[in-house]
Amino acid sequence: MSAEPVTRIKSKTPLPYELTAIHHDTHDTKTFCFALPDDSTLDMLPGDFLYVHATIDGKTVKRPYTPSSMTGATGYFDLTVKRYETGTISKYLHDREPGDTVLMSGPNPGGHWVDGMAKKVGFVAGGTGITPMISIIRWILAQSLPVELSLVFANKAETDIIFREEWDENEREHASFHCYHVLEQPPKGWSQGTGRITEVMLREHLPLPGLDTVIFLCGPPPMVDALEATLKTIGHSEQAIILP
């Protein structure tokens, strides 16, 4: 018997998606699982994003979120969202419960991964800037692509590290995956990076600039602006630096 054809979903107008489950990743970050029809998937590449739409205090607002689930998964997709006191949509999502519906449009093209675009990939993430990275990393590892992966991940404290168990497991199981954590408030005995991401850290833990290298960079805007300039100083071309 031939496999059932998969329906690829993409919509410019907001569609309602049912929230089916919530996973608590850290003290202020949750992964929200939304239902799709069994034979359907989001029409996207790893790193593309959805807009979440809501009406809050009488105002219509929308914010972009990159699904953290595996690209091509059928029947569901995940959004991983950190709650910010100033984040209108993040607070809205954190107040949802299973059975609620949330309006979303897209997927929309972001700074995404295309198979074959590089043999060495660096990822520089701050906080929830990790969410576009996780879908790309999951895809490359699941497809067993011949790609060297290097992640530099900055957070305030060890309890803020999203997907910590997955990073540790990836390092154990995949010789091609490397992860370096940087903490502003490290615990006693911490052996990795402290403070903020520096040029020295990037030179040491990312692949060297080259035609077969790309760097994905995502995080708070001040961090992205500063580190984009640092990456260019190191020798990475503007074309090789991708902002999801």
Buried (B, 14 or more C-beta within 10 A) or exposed (E): EEEEEBEEBBEEEBBEBBBBEBEEBBEBBBBBBBBBEEEBBBBBBBBBBBBBBBEEEEEEBBBBBBBBBBBBBBEBBBBBBBBBEEBBBBBBBBEBEEEBEBBBBBBBEBBBBEEEEBBBBBBBBBBBBBBBBBBBBBBBBEEEBEBBBBBBBBBEEBEBBBBBEBBEEBEEEBEBBBBBBBBEEBEEEEEBBEEBBEEEBBEEBBBEBBEBBBBBBBBEEEBBEBBBEBBBEBEBBEEBBBBB
